[in-house]
Amino acid sequence: MTGFILKPFRDRVEVASDGAVYRTDGTVIGTQCKARLSDCLPLAVLGSGPVWLIDQLSDLIFRAARATQSVDETLRLIEGTLLKVGATSGFDTAVRMAIGTISETRGPTTFVFSTFEEEGGPAPLQLHEMPTGFGQGELPSGEDMLAMGLTGRSLEADAPHLFEFMRRRKRVNPTRPSAPPIFSIGGHLDLTVIRLEGYEQRVLKQWPDVIGEKIDPFKEEPAAA
């Protein structure tokens, strides 16, 4: 399950995401930057689940953006589409999609929707605004974040510590709850910054994961440790 954090600020939205592409057992089959970017609006999309479905849903969102040339209208189209799908057959495949954008009326903000029901999670097939941000993955408690010296002022500073914390914990994939937990954070850590005038992307951290092998966050540590 892809790990990502989206956090809006006064003039931007920052997105941190890991870059590992892997099979359901955690075997790495490649790496990529998982933040997909609109070519006409300040809007980025991330997904967690099968790559083919993430690609289809991302393309649907970007086609709506090109057709409307408006973030607010794009969001309304997504919301209406989800309502129609929910009223008919729904989705057979589980996926979660997150959106970081700068709305014409809301300013920098984030949204999330899922095709599956998860205990304690947002209702499926509904577009949920997350005005203070959204994170997928096992994040440390507030007390632990303070102890780690995290400030919340930028993901550039905080994300390497947060993702290292997540990387060292096995997680159950909420889209496959019956499958064994796996280590699922790897490849590299990417930062995407969304501003009205454009995007900025760079790699914050590289992990020594090997294609064809399972993610093992402790492999790089000395044996004595």
C-alpha positions as CSV (number, residue, x, y, z in Angstrom):
1,M,0.0,0.0,0.0
2,T,1.5,3.3,-1.1
3,G,2.5,5.7,1.6
4,F,1.7,9.3,1.0
5,I,1.1,12.5,3.0
6,L,-0.6,15.6,1.6
7,K,-0.4,18.9,3.5
8,P,-1.8,22.3,2.5
9,F,-0.1,25.5,3.4
10,R,-1.1,29.1,2.9
11,D,0.3,29.3,-0.7
12,R,0.9,25.7,-1.7
13,V,0.2,22.0,-1.1
14,E,3.1,19.7,-0.3
15,V,3.0,16.0,-1.2
16,A,5.4,13.3,0.0
17,S,5.2,9.8,-1.4
18,D,7.3,6.7,-1.6
19,G,8.3,5.3,-5.0
20,A,8.2,1.5,-4.7
21,V,6.0,-0.5,-7.1
22,Y,5.6,-4.0,-5.8
23,R,3.6,-7.2,-6.0
24,T,1.1,-8.1,-3.3
25,D,3.8,-10.0,-1.4
26,G,6.1,-6.9,-1.2
27,T,8.4,-7.9,-4.0
28,V,9.7,-4.8,-5.7
29,I,9.1,-4.7,-9.5
30,G,10.1,-1.1,-10.1
31,T,10.1,2.5,-8.9
32,Q,8.3,5.7,-10.0
33,C,7.2,9.0,-8.7
34,K,3.5,8.4,-7.8
35,A,2.3,12.0,-7.9
36,R,0.6,12.4,-11.3
37,L,0.3,16.1,-12.4
38,S,-2.4,17.9,-14.3
39,D,-1.0,19.8,-17.4
40,C,-3.5,22.6,-17.1
41,L,-4.5,23.2,-13.4
42,P,-2.6,23.2,-10.1
43,L,-3.7,19.7,-9.3
44,A,-1.9,16.4,-8.4
45,V,-3.3,12.9,-8.0
46,L,-2.0,10.0,-6.1
47,G,-3.4,6.5,-5.8
48,S,-3.0,3.3,-3.8
49,G,-4.0,0.0,-5.3
50,P,-3.7,-1.6,-8.8
51,V,-1.6,0.6,-11.1
52,W,-4.0,0.1,-14.0
53,L,-7.0,1.4,-12.1
54,I,-5.0,4.3,-10.6
55,D,-4.0,5.2,-14.2
56,Q,-7.6,5.1,-15.4
57,L,-9.0,7.2,-12.5
58,S,-6.1,9.7,-12.9
59,D,-6.8,10.0,-16.6
60,L,-10.5,10.6,-15.8
61,I,-9.7,13.4,-13.4
62,F,-7.2,15.1,-15.8
63,R,-9.7,14.9,-18.7
64,A,-12.3,16.7,-16.5
65,A,-9.6,19.3,-15.7
66,R,-8.9,19.9,-19.3
67,A,-12.6,20.1,-20.2
68,T,-13.5,22.5,-17.4
69,Q,-10.3,24.5,-16.9
70,S,-11.4,24.9,-13.3
71,V,-10.5,23.1,-10.1
72,D,-13.9,23.6,-8.5
73,E,-15.7,22.3,-11.6
74,T,-13.4,19.3,-11.8
75,L,-14.1,18.5,-8.2
76,R,-17.9,18.7,-8.9
77,L,-17.6,16.4,-11.8
78,I,-15.6,13.9,-9.7
79,E,-18.2,14.1,-6.9
80,G,-21.1,13.5,-9.4
81,T,-19.3,10.6,-11.1
82,L,-18.7,8.9,-7.7
83,L,-22.4,9.3,-6.8
84,K,-23.5,7.8,-10.0
85,V,-21.1,4.8,-9.7
86,G,-22.2,4.3,-6.1
87,A,-25.9,4.3,-7.2
88,T,-25.2,1.6,-9.8
89,S,-22.7,-1.3,-9.6
90,G,-19.9,0.3,-7.7
91,F,-16.3,-0.9,-8.1
92,D,-15.0,-4.5,-8.1
93,T,-11.5,-3.4,-7.4
94,A,-10.3,-1.6,-4.2
95,V,-8.3,1.7,-4.7
96,R,-7.8,4.9,-2.8
97,M,-7.2,8.2,-4.6
98,A,-5.9,11.5,-3.1
99,I,-5.9,14.9,-4.7
100,G,-3.8,17.9,-3.7
101,T,-4.9,21.1,-5.4
102,I,-5.4,24.9,-5.2
103,S,-9.1,25.6,-5.5
104,E,-10.4,28.8,-6.9
105,T,-12.7,29.2,-3.8
106,R,-11.0,27.1,-1.1
107,G,-7.3,27.8,-1.8
108,P,-4.8,25.1,-1.1
109,T,-6.6,21.9,0.0
110,T,-6.7,18.1,-0.3
111,F,-9.4,15.5,-1.1
112,V,-9.6,11.8,-0.8
113,F,-12.0,9.0,-2.0
114,S,-12.0,5.2,-1.8
115,T,-13.8,2.5,-3.7
116,F,-13.9,0.3,-0.6
117,E,-15.1,0.4,2.9
118,E,-12.5,0.5,5.7
119,E,-13.2,0.6,9.4
120,G,-12.6,4.1,10.7
121,G,-11.9,5.3,7.2
122,P,-13.9,7.7,5.0
123,A,-17.1,6.4,3.5
124,P,-16.5,4.8,0.1
125,L,-17.4,6.4,-3.3
126,Q,-17.7,9.9,-1.7
127,L,-15.3,12.8,-2.3
128,H,-14.1,14.0,1.1
129,E,-12.3,17.3,1.6
130,M,-9.4,17.1,4.0
131,P,-8.6,20.8,4.6
132,T,-5.8,20.2,7.0
133,G,-4.2,17.3,5.0
134,F,-4.3,13.6,4.7
135,G,-1.9,10.8,5.3
136,Q,-2.0,7.1,4.4
137,G,0.3,4.9,6.4
138,E,1.1,4.2,10.1
139,L,2.1,7.6,11.4
140,P,3.7,8.2,14.8
141,S,1.7,9.7,17.6
142,G,1.7,13.4,18.3
143,E,4.0,12.9,21.3
144,D,6.4,10.8,19.2
145,M,6.4,13.5,16.5
146,L,7.4,16.1,19.1
147,A,10.1,13.8,20.4
148,M,11.4,13.4,16.9
149,G,11.7,17.2,16.6
150,L,9.1,17.5,13.8
151,T,7.7,21.0,13.4
152,G,4.9,20.6,10.8
153,R,6.3,23.6,8.9
154,S,7.3,21.6,5.8
155,L,7.2,18.1,4.5
156,E,10.7,18.6,3.1
157,A,12.0,18.6,6.7
158,D,9.5,16.2,8.3
159,A,8.8,13.6,5.6
160,P,12.1,11.7,5.8
161,H,11.6,11.0,9.5
162,L,7.9,10.1,9.0
163,F,8.5,7.7,6.1
164,E,11.5,6.1,7.9
165,F,9.1,5.4,10.7
166,M,6.5,3.9,8.4
167,R,9.1,1.9,6.4
168,R,10.1,-0.1,9.5
169,R,6.5,-1.3,10.2
170,K,4.7,-4.1,8.4
171,R,1.2,-3.1,7.3
172,V,-2.0,-4.8,6.3
173,N,-3.1,-3.6,2.9
174,P,-6.6,-2.2,3.5
175,T,-7.6,-3.2,-0.1
176,R,-6.5,-6.8,0.7
177,P,-7.2,-7.2,4.4
178,S,-6.9,-11.0,4.3
179,A,-3.3,-10.9,2.9
180,P,-0.3,-11.1,5.3
181,P,1.2,-7.8,6.4
182,I,4.2,-6.6,4.4
183,F,6.9,-3.9,4.4
184,S,5.6,-1.6,1.7
185,I,7.5,1.7,1.9
186,G,10.5,1.8,-0.4
187,G,12.3,2.8,-3.5
188,H,12.7,6.5,-2.9
189,L,10.9,9.4,-1.1
190,D,9.6,12.1,-3.5
191,L,8.4,15.6,-2.6
192,T,5.9,17.4,-4.9
193,V,5.1,21.0,-4.3
194,I,1.9,22.4,-5.9
195,R,1.7,26.2,-6.5
196,L,-0.5,28.3,-8.6
197,E,2.4,29.0,-10.9
198,G,3.5,25.4,-11.3
199,Y,5.1,22.3,-9.7
200,E,8.3,21.5,-8.1
201,Q,9.5,17.8,-7.7
202,R,12.6,16.3,-6.2
203,V,13.8,13.2,-4.4
204,L,14.4,13.6,-0.7
205,K,15.7,10.1,0.1
206,Q,16.8,7.0,-1.7
207,W,16.5,3.5,-0.2
208,P,18.6,0.5,-1.2
209,D,15.7,-1.8,-2.2
210,V,16.4,-4.2,-5.0
211,I,14.1,-5.0,-7.9
212,G,13.0,-8.7,-7.7
213,E,13.4,-8.8,-3.9
214,K,11.0,-7.9,-1.1
215,I,11.3,-4.6,0.8
216,D,13.5,-5.2,3.9
217,P,14.0,-2.0,5.9
218,F,16.6,-3.7,8.2
219,K,18.8,-5.2,5.5
220,E,20.9,-2.1,5.2
221,E,21.6,-2.0,8.9
222,P,24.9,-3.5,10.3
223,A,24.5,-7.1,11.5
224,A,25.5,-6.2,15.0
225,A,22.5,-3.8,15.3
